[in-house]
Amino acid sequence: MVLRDGILNQIRSELTRVGREYDGDYVVDIAPTAALPKIDQLDDLESRLKREEAGFTEVIDFCLKR
């Protein structure tokens, strides 16, 4: 858990730093969740990505709905 939280904090810091180059008030908040996606959902998204039927926005939406 400590390792996971450290990784999430580092990702948050880096994304916030990059975003602030475009908007000084930009902040990213990343928090862990207990709601994990089902394997078949991940497999479906992976196969659609390989076939180029899913875009970046859909992947981000999928991740943020968790």
PyMOL commands that set and color helices and strands:
alter all, ss='L'
color gray80, all
select helices_A, chain A and resi 2-20+39-50+56-64
alter helices_A, ss='H'
color red, helices_A
deselect
rebuild
show_as cartoon
